[in-house]
Amino acid sequence: MKFPTWLGAPRRTLGDCYDHGQDNFLLLRLLARLRWPMDAARRFRAAFAAREPKFTGATGFLLVACILSLPLVWNEGYFSHDELQWLAFADKPTLTGLPWSAWFDFSPFQYRPLTFNLWLLLSHFFGYQPIVMHLIRVLFGLAAAWLLRAVMLQLDVAPRRAAWACWIWLLTPYTVYTHGWVGTFGDSLCLIFMLMALRFVLRQATGSWRQSALCALPVAALTVLALMSKESAVVFPAVILIAAFRRRDKIAVAAFALASLVVATYLALRLPTILFPAHSAQGYAWHLANIPANVAGYTLFPFLVGHFEVIAARTHLTNWPALLSLAIVATASASTGRRRFALFCSGWILALGPVLILDGVYNQYAYLAGTWACAFFACSWGKIPTPLRVLMIIPIAMALAHGAQQVREIRHIGTMQRNLYADLTTQIAQGDTPILIEAKRNQDGFILRRLLTDIPTYRHLSLNGRVKAVSVTATDERPNFLMAADGRLVPAD
């Protein structure tokens, strides 16, 4: 055995060290230093294992999930014009004056009566208190996380693994973007109803066909509620198929059949409106040729750190760190077996579902797909070889870093909206002069236009025809105000 040369000592055998008293002390110090970090790691692991149920149990899970979501709650402004439009609609003296969505009017392109009516109600009471609205929005996301953990436990995922998977899910880019935007209630409602149905099916006892059909009626009701929340609920029957991995009996068949019947009825009523939208819904134009590019964009985006919205992903398919992360994820999923890999890929595409054909791509559209990916790896983690588990640190770290960037940007836009509208109300109250605003920074131009698009009123002050976002390079109109980086208005020179 050779003595290590990196200690600066001459190369000697271990026997030689015993012949030199001064070297015995050096050897003992070396061994002590090598043992100390190992003993400390063992003590830490043992202490954490003893307390682990407190962190990954029900109460500990919720506590950690709430702490992770606090940055999204403490946001003093809104993200987009959607919240401000609905705030204007809901700013009425009484509830009877609100423009409620009809429950059985299938003619609008966006048939979301449950989402829109809930949004109106919340905006009526709390619309001018953004932190309260963000708190309620995050609570819906935490409810989805709680149900996701419960479904994983039903599928025999260890409590520790289920908790960590849900915590990571809460911090991924698609989830952060969706939970940080008040305008995405429908996405969480849809996911909540899906997880409730899946958990219900997994917990039912086997019975006759008649009993199974009766037990499946709540699944049909949840399918209806999900479809009243958002159109993406057409993938509801595919979610019920997940129960087939745990049970293949009459309950699963009846639940799948009833959910499929509800979706088929919905499509029969709505398909012409969805496929041939009116001019007012041209933002939902579609082409089958969009599918390959959209699949690539949504799949790569979680690892594109530095990009805020998925719309930029299609122009960055040569981002090598992101491609490396995606390759590791693909290799890890393939290592679980051909069937599981095919299940992962098909589940990802099905979760994206109908949005793949749309011309427009938005982060919240991949909310269900991100949930599926986290659930899949939580269920399959034990089948992934250890070296690949270690490599999975890279894509997880990339996704978490991207999620942190999303949180920072959402909060920054909230600050801009708060300051912008605080100054706007002051300027509008001072006179009838049109307010033409240009962003000081080019990168803030899109944010400014989005925050001012089609906002009829704010705090009972009319914005129609009074406030407009302009760009000197695009129009001949000269701004009389500039929007600073924090959203404040400063007079133009």
C-alpha positions as CSV (number, residue, x, y, z in Angstrom):
1,M,0.0,0.0,0.0
2,K,1.4,3.3,-1.0
3,F,1.1,6.4,1.1
4,P,-0.7,9.3,-0.8
5,T,1.7,11.8,-2.3
6,W,-0.7,14.7,-2.1
7,L,0.1,15.1,1.6
8,G,3.5,16.4,0.6
9,A,5.3,13.5,2.4
10,P,7.9,11.3,0.7
11,R,6.5,8.1,-0.8
12,R,6.6,5.4,1.9
13,T,4.9,2.1,2.7
14,L,2.5,1.8,5.5
15,G,5.0,-0.3,7.4
16,D,7.6,2.4,7.1
17,C,5.2,4.8,8.8
18,Y,5.2,2.6,11.9
19,D,9.0,2.8,12.0
20,H,8.7,6.6,12.3
21,G,6.9,7.9,15.3
22,Q,6.4,11.3,13.8
23,D,4.5,9.8,10.9
24,N,2.1,7.9,13.1
25,F,0.5,11.1,14.2
26,L,0.2,12.3,10.6
27,L,-1.5,9.0,9.6
28,L,-3.9,9.1,12.5
29,R,-4.9,12.7,11.7
30,L,-5.5,11.7,8.1
31,L,-7.8,8.8,9.0
32,A,-9.6,11.0,11.5
33,R,-10.3,13.7,8.9
34,L,-11.5,11.1,6.4
35,R,-13.9,9.5,9.0
36,W,-15.4,12.8,10.3
37,P,-17.4,13.7,7.2
38,M,-18.6,10.1,6.7
39,D,-19.7,9.9,10.3
40,A,-21.4,13.3,10.0
41,A,-23.2,12.2,6.9
42,R,-24.4,9.1,8.7
43,R,-25.7,11.0,11.7
44,F,-27.5,13.6,9.4
45,R,-29.1,10.8,7.4
46,A,-30.2,9.0,10.6
47,A,-31.6,12.2,12.1
48,F,-33.4,13.0,8.9
49,A,-34.8,9.5,8.6
50,A,-36.1,9.7,12.1
51,R,-37.9,13.0,11.4
52,E,-38.8,12.3,7.8
53,P,-42.5,11.3,8.5
54,K,-43.0,14.8,9.9
55,F,-41.9,16.4,6.7
56,T,-43.4,13.9,4.1
57,G,-46.6,13.2,6.1
58,A,-49.8,15.0,5.3
59,T,-49.2,18.0,7.6
60,G,-45.5,18.4,6.8
61,F,-46.2,18.1,3.1
62,L,-48.7,20.9,3.1
63,L,-46.5,23.1,5.2
64,V,-43.6,22.8,2.9
65,A,-45.9,23.2,-0.2
66,C,-47.3,26.5,1.3
67,I,-43.8,27.8,2.0
68,L,-42.7,27.0,-1.6
69,S,-45.7,28.9,-2.9
70,L,-45.4,32.0,-0.8
71,P,-43.4,34.0,-3.5
72,L,-46.4,33.6,-5.8
73,V,-48.8,34.8,-3.2
74,W,-46.9,37.9,-2.2
75,N,-47.4,39.6,-5.5
76,E,-49.0,43.1,-5.4
77,G,-50.1,43.3,-9.0
78,Y,-51.5,41.3,-11.9
79,F,-49.8,39.5,-14.8
80,S,-52.0,40.3,-17.8
81,H,-55.0,42.2,-19.2
82,D,-57.3,39.2,-18.5
83,E,-57.4,39.9,-14.7
84,L,-58.0,43.6,-15.4
85,Q,-60.8,42.9,-17.9
86,W,-62.6,40.6,-15.5
87,L,-62.1,43.1,-12.7
88,A,-63.8,45.7,-14.9
89,F,-66.7,43.3,-15.6
90,A,-67.1,42.5,-11.9
91,D,-66.8,46.1,-10.6
92,K,-70.6,46.4,-10.1
93,P,-72.5,47.5,-7.0
94,T,-74.4,44.2,-6.7
95,L,-74.0,40.6,-7.7
96,T,-77.1,40.8,-9.9
97,G,-75.4,43.3,-12.1
98,L,-72.5,40.9,-13.0
99,P,-72.4,39.5,-16.6
100,W,-72.7,35.8,-15.5
101,S,-71.9,33.1,-18.1
102,A,-74.8,31.0,-19.1
103,W,-74.4,27.4,-17.9
104,F,-76.0,25.8,-21.0
105,D,-75.1,28.2,-23.8
106,F,-72.7,26.2,-25.9
107,S,-72.3,28.9,-28.6
108,P,-69.3,30.8,-27.2
109,F,-66.0,29.5,-28.3
110,Q,-64.7,29.5,-24.7
111,Y,-67.4,27.5,-23.0
112,R,-66.1,27.8,-19.4
113,P,-69.1,28.8,-17.2
114,L,-67.7,27.3,-14.0
115,T,-64.3,29.1,-14.4
116,F,-65.8,32.4,-15.6
117,N,-68.5,32.6,-13.0
118,L,-66.1,31.8,-10.2
119,W,-63.6,34.4,-11.6
120,L,-66.4,37.0,-11.7
121,L,-67.4,36.2,-8.1
122,L,-63.9,36.4,-6.8
123,S,-63.1,39.6,-8.7
124,H,-66.3,41.3,-7.4
125,F,-65.2,40.8,-3.8
126,F,-61.4,40.8,-4.0
127,G,-60.4,42.2,-7.4
128,Y,-58.7,45.3,-6.0
129,Q,-56.7,43.1,-3.6
130,P,-54.2,41.3,-5.8
131,I,-52.5,39.4,-2.9
132,V,-55.9,37.9,-1.8
133,M,-56.6,36.9,-5.4
134,H,-53.1,35.3,-5.7
135,L,-53.6,33.5,-2.4
136,I,-56.9,32.0,-3.6
137,R,-55.3,31.0,-6.9
138,V,-52.4,29.3,-5.1
139,L,-54.8,27.5,-2.8
140,F,-56.3,25.9,-5.9
141,G,-52.8,24.8,-7.0
142,L,-52.1,23.4,-3.5
143,A,-55.4,21.4,-3.7
144,A,-54.2,19.9,-6.9
145,A,-50.8,19.1,-5.3
146,W,-52.5,17.4,-2.4
147,L,-54.7,15.3,-4.7
148,L,-51.7,14.4,-6.9
149,R,-49.9,13.1,-3.8
150,A,-53.0,11.2,-2.7
151,V,-53.2,9.5,-6.1
152,M,-49.5,8.6,-6.0
153,L,-50.0,7.0,-2.6
154,Q,-52.9,5.0,-4.1
155,L,-50.5,3.8,-6.8
156,D,-48.1,2.5,-4.1
157,V,-45.6,5.3,-4.4
158,A,-43.6,5.7,-1.2
159,P,-44.7,8.8,0.8
160,R,-41.3,10.3,0.7
161,R,-41.0,10.0,-3.1
162,A,-44.6,11.3,-3.6
163,A,-43.9,14.3,-1.4
164,W,-40.7,15.2,-3.2
165,A,-42.3,14.7,-6.6
166,C,-45.1,17.1,-5.8
167,W,-42.8,19.7,-4.3
168,I,-40.7,19.6,-7.5
169,W,-43.9,19.8,-9.5
170,L,-44.9,23.0,-7.7
171,L,-41.5,24.6,-8.7
172,T,-41.4,23.6,-12.4
173,P,-41.9,26.3,-15.0
174,Y,-45.3,25.2,-16.3
175,T,-46.7,24.9,-12.8
176,V,-45.2,28.2,-11.5
177,Y,-46.5,30.1,-14.6
178,T,-50.0,28.7,-14.2
179,H,-50.3,29.2,-10.4
180,G,-48.8,32.7,-10.6
181,W,-51.5,33.8,-13.1
182,V,-54.9,34.5,-11.8
183,G,-56.4,34.0,-15.3
184,T,-55.7,30.2,-15.2
185,F,-58.3,29.0,-12.7
186,G,-59.7,26.7,-15.3
187,D,-56.4,24.7,-15.6
188,S,-56.3,23.9,-11.9
189,L,-60.0,23.2,-11.7
190,C,-59.7,20.8,-14.6
191,L,-56.7,19.0,-13.0
192,I,-58.5,18.9,-9.6
193,F,-61.6,17.2,-11.0
194,M,-59.4,14.7,-12.9
195,L,-57.4,13.7,-9.9
196,M,-60.6,13.5,-7.8
197,A,-62.1,11.1,-10.3
198,L,-58.9,9.0,-10.5
199,R,-58.6,8.8,-6.7
200,F,-62.3,7.8,-6.5
201,V,-61.9,5.0,-9.0
202,L,-58.8,3.6,-7.3
203,R,-60.5,3.5,-3.9
204,Q,-63.8,1.8,-4.9
205,A,-64.5,-1.9,-4.1
206,T,-65.2,-4.3,-6.8
207,G,-68.9,-5.1,-7.4
208,S,-71.4,-6.2,-10.0
209,W,-71.9,-4.3,-13.3
210,R,-74.9,-2.5,-11.8
211,Q,-72.9,-1.4,-8.7
212,S,-70.0,-0.4,-10.9
213,A,-72.2,1.8,-13.1
214,L,-73.7,3.5,-10.0
215,C,-70.2,4.0,-8.5
216,A,-69.1,5.5,-11.8
217,L,-71.8,8.2,-11.8
218,P,-69.6,10.6,-9.7
219,V,-66.9,10.2,-12.3
220,A,-69.4,11.4,-15.0
221,A,-70.3,14.3,-12.8
222,L,-66.7,15.3,-12.4
223,T,-66.2,15.0,-16.1
224,V,-69.0,17.5,-16.6
225,L,-67.5,19.9,-14.1
226,A,-64.1,19.6,-15.8
227,L,-65.6,20.4,-19.2
228,M,-67.3,23.4,-17.7
229,S,-63.9,24.6,-16.5
230,K,-61.8,24.3,-19.7
231,E,-61.8,22.6,-23.1
232,S,-58.7,20.6,-22.3
233,A,-60.9,18.3,-20.2
234,V,-61.6,16.3,-23.4
235,V,-58.6,14.1,-22.3
236,F,-60.5,13.1,-19.2
237,P,-61.1,9.5,-20.3
238,A,-57.4,9.0,-20.9
239,V,-56.7,10.0,-17.3
240,I,-59.2,7.3,-16.1
241,L,-57.1,4.8,-18.0
242,I,-54.3,5.3,-15.5
243,A,-56.5,3.4,-13.0
244,A,-56.0,0.3,-15.3
245,F,-52.4,0.0,-14.0
246,R,-53.8,-0.7,-10.6
247,R,-57.1,-2.4,-11.3
248,R,-58.7,-3.9,-14.4
249,D,-62.2,-4.6,-13.4
250,K,-65.8,-3.4,-13.9
251,I,-65.3,-0.2,-11.9
252,A,-62.5,1.0,-14.2
253,V,-64.4,0.0,-17.3
254,A,-67.6,1.7,-16.2
255,A,-65.8,4.9,-15.2
256,F,-64.0,5.1,-18.5
257,A,-67.2,4.4,-20.5
258,L,-69.2,7.1,-18.7
259,A,-66.4,9.7,-18.9
260,S,-66.1,8.9,-22.7
261,L,-69.9,9.2,-23.1
262,V,-69.8,12.7,-21.5
263,V,-66.9,13.8,-23.6
264,A,-68.5,12.5,-26.8
265,T,-71.7,14.4,-26.0
266,Y,-69.7,17.5,-25.3
267,L,-67.9,17.2,-28.6
268,A,-71.2,16.6,-30.5
269,L,-72.5,19.9,-29.1
270,R,-69.3,21.9,-29.4
271,L,-67.2,20.5,-32.3
272,P,-68.4,22.9,-35.0
273,T,-67.7,25.9,-32.8
274,I,-64.3,24.6,-31.8
275,L,-63.2,23.6,-35.3
276,F,-64.5,26.7,-37.0
277,P,-64.1,29.6,-34.5
278,A,-65.7,32.9,-35.2
279,H,-63.6,35.9,-36.0
280,S,-63.5,36.9,-32.4
281,A,-61.7,33.7,-31.6
282,Q,-59.1,33.8,-34.3
283,G,-56.4,33.5,-31.6
284,Y,-57.3,29.8,-31.6
285,A,-56.7,29.2,-35.3
286,W,-55.3,25.7,-35.9
287,H,-53.4,23.6,-38.4
288,L,-52.3,20.0,-38.2
289,A,-48.9,21.0,-39.4
290,N,-48.3,22.7,-36.0
291,I,-48.1,19.4,-34.2
292,P,-44.4,18.5,-34.6
293,A,-43.1,22.0,-33.8
294,N,-45.5,22.3,-30.8
295,V,-44.5,18.9,-29.4
296,A,-40.8,20.0,-29.7
297,G,-41.5,23.4,-28.2
298,Y,-43.5,22.2,-25.2
299,T,-41.1,19.3,-24.5
300,L,-37.9,21.4,-24.6
301,F,-39.2,24.5,-22.8
302,P,-38.8,23.4,-19.2
303,F,-35.0,23.3,-19.7
304,L,-34.7,26.6,-21.6
305,V,-33.5,28.7,-18.7
306,G,-33.7,32.4,-19.5
307,H,-36.8,32.2,-21.6
308,F,-40.1,33.3,-20.1
309,E,-42.7,31.9,-22.5
310,V,-42.9,28.7,-24.5
311,I,-43.5,30.7,-27.7
312,A,-39.7,31.2,-27.8
313,A,-38.9,27.5,-27.6
314,R,-39.3,26.7,-31.3
315,T,-36.5,29.1,-32.2
316,H,-34.1,27.6,-29.7
317,L,-33.9,23.9,-30.7
318,T,-30.1,24.1,-30.8
319,N,-29.8,25.0,-27.1
320,W,-27.3,22.3,-26.1
321,P,-27.8,22.4,-22.3
322,A,-31.5,22.1,-22.8
323,L,-31.1,19.3,-25.3
324,L,-28.7,17.5,-22.9
325,S,-31.3,17.7,-20.1
326,L,-34.0,16.4,-22.4
327,A,-31.7,13.5,-23.6
328,I,-31.1,12.5,-19.9
329,V,-34.9,12.5,-19.2
330,A,-35.6,10.5,-22.4
331,T,-32.8,8.0,-21.5
332,A,-34.0,7.6,-17.9
333,S,-37.6,7.0,-19.0
334,A,-36.4,4.5,-21.7
335,S,-34.4,2.6,-19.0
336,T,-37.7,1.7,-17.3
337,G,-38.6,-0.5,-20.2
338,R,-40.1,-0.2,-23.6
339,R,-43.7,-0.3,-22.4
340,R,-43.2,2.4,-19.8
341,F,-41.2,4.5,-22.2
342,A,-44.0,4.3,-24.8
343,L,-46.5,5.1,-22.0
344,F,-44.5,8.1,-21.0
345,C,-44.3,9.5,-24.5
346,S,-48.0,8.8,-25.4
347,G,-49.1,10.2,-22.0
348,W,-47.1,13.4,-22.6
349,I,-48.7,13.9,-26.1
350,L,-52.2,13.0,-24.8
351,A,-51.9,15.4,-21.9
352,L,-51.0,18.2,-24.3
353,G,-53.9,16.9,-26.4
354,P,-55.8,19.4,-28.6
355,V,-53.5,22.3,-28.0
356,L,-50.9,20.8,-30.3
357,I,-52.7,21.9,-33.4
358,L,-53.1,25.5,-32.3
359,D,-51.1,28.3,-33.9
360,G,-50.6,29.9,-30.5
361,V,-48.6,28.3,-27.7
362,Y,-48.8,29.2,-24.1
363,N,-47.2,27.9,-20.9
364,Q,-50.4,27.0,-19.1
365,Y,-51.3,24.7,-22.0
366,A,-48.7,22.2,-20.8
367,Y,-49.9,22.3,-17.1
368,L,-51.4,18.8,-17.4
369,A,-48.4,17.4,-19.3
370,G,-46.0,18.7,-16.6
371,T,-48.1,17.0,-14.0
372,W,-48.0,13.7,-15.9
373,A,-44.2,13.9,-16.2
374,C,-43.7,14.4,-12.5
375,A,-46.2,11.6,-11.6
376,F,-44.6,9.2,-14.1
377,F,-41.1,9.6,-12.7
378,A,-42.3,9.3,-9.1
379,C,-44.0,6.0,-10.0
380,S,-41.0,4.7,-12.1
381,W,-38.1,6.0,-10.0
382,G,-37.3,2.6,-8.6
383,K,-36.8,1.1,-12.0
384,I,-34.3,3.8,-13.2
385,P,-30.6,2.6,-12.8
386,T,-28.6,4.5,-10.1
387,P,-26.2,6.2,-12.5
388,L,-29.2,7.7,-14.4
389,R,-30.8,8.8,-11.2
390,V,-27.7,10.7,-10.4
391,L,-27.7,12.3,-13.9
392,M,-31.3,13.3,-13.4
393,I,-30.0,16.0,-11.1
394,I,-29.1,18.0,-14.2
395,P,-32.6,18.3,-15.8
396,I,-34.3,18.7,-12.4
397,A,-31.9,21.5,-11.5
398,M,-32.5,23.1,-14.9
399,A,-36.2,22.9,-14.5
400,L,-36.0,24.3,-10.9
401,A,-33.8,27.2,-12.1
402,H,-36.2,27.9,-14.9
403,G,-39.1,27.9,-12.4
404,A,-37.3,30.3,-10.1
405,Q,-36.8,32.7,-13.1
406,Q,-40.5,32.4,-13.9
407,V,-41.4,33.4,-10.3
408,R,-39.1,36.4,-10.5
409,E,-40.5,37.6,-13.8
410,I,-44.1,37.2,-12.7
411,R,-43.5,39.2,-9.6
412,H,-41.7,41.9,-11.6
413,I,-44.6,42.2,-14.0
414,G,-47.0,42.4,-11.0
415,T,-44.9,45.3,-9.6
416,M,-45.1,47.0,-13.0
417,Q,-48.9,46.6,-13.2
418,R,-49.4,48.0,-9.7
419,N,-47.2,51.1,-10.4
420,L,-48.5,51.7,-13.9
421,Y,-52.2,51.7,-12.8
422,A,-51.5,53.8,-9.7
423,D,-50.0,56.5,-11.9
424,L,-52.7,56.0,-14.6
425,T,-55.5,56.7,-12.2
426,T,-53.8,59.9,-11.1
427,Q,-53.3,61.1,-14.6
428,I,-56.8,60.3,-15.8
429,A,-58.4,62.1,-12.8
430,Q,-56.4,65.3,-13.7
431,G,-57.9,65.9,-17.1
432,D,-59.2,64.6,-20.4
433,T,-55.9,64.6,-22.3
434,P,-55.2,61.3,-24.1
435,I,-52.4,59.4,-22.4
436,L,-50.0,57.9,-24.9
437,I,-47.4,55.6,-23.3
438,E,-44.2,54.1,-24.7
439,A,-42.0,51.7,-22.8
440,K,-38.5,53.0,-22.0
441,R,-37.0,49.6,-22.6
442,N,-37.8,47.7,-25.8
443,Q,-38.3,44.5,-23.9
444,D,-41.1,46.0,-21.9
445,G,-43.1,47.0,-24.9
446,F,-45.0,43.7,-25.1
447,I,-45.7,43.9,-21.3
448,L,-47.1,47.4,-21.7
449,R,-49.4,46.5,-24.6
450,R,-50.7,43.4,-22.8
451,L,-51.5,45.3,-19.6
452,L,-53.5,47.9,-21.5
453,T,-55.3,45.7,-24.0
454,D,-59.1,46.2,-24.0
455,I,-59.5,47.4,-20.4
456,P,-62.8,49.3,-20.3
457,T,-62.5,50.8,-16.8
458,Y,-60.4,50.7,-13.7
459,R,-61.7,52.0,-10.3
460,H,-64.7,53.4,-12.2
461,L,-62.4,55.5,-14.5
462,S,-62.8,55.0,-18.2
463,L,-59.7,53.9,-20.1
464,N,-61.4,53.4,-23.5
465,G,-60.0,56.0,-25.9
466,R,-58.0,57.7,-23.2
467,V,-55.0,55.4,-22.7
468,K,-53.0,53.8,-25.4
469,A,-49.6,52.0,-25.8
470,V,-47.6,53.4,-28.7
471,S,-44.3,52.8,-30.3
472,V,-42.5,55.6,-32.2
473,T,-40.9,53.1,-34.5
474,A,-44.3,51.6,-35.4
475,T,-46.6,54.6,-35.6
476,D,-46.4,58.4,-36.0
477,E,-48.0,59.0,-32.6
478,R,-45.7,60.7,-30.1
479,P,-46.0,59.5,-26.5
480,N,-46.5,62.0,-23.7
481,F,-45.4,59.5,-21.1
482,L,-42.7,56.8,-20.8
483,M,-43.1,53.7,-18.7
484,A,-40.0,53.0,-16.6
485,A,-38.6,49.6,-15.8
486,D,-40.7,49.4,-12.6
487,G,-43.9,50.5,-14.4
488,R,-43.9,54.1,-13.2
489,L,-44.9,56.8,-15.7
490,V,-42.5,59.7,-16.4
491,P,-43.3,62.6,-18.7
492,A,-41.7,62.2,-22.2
493,D,-39.2,64.8,-23.2
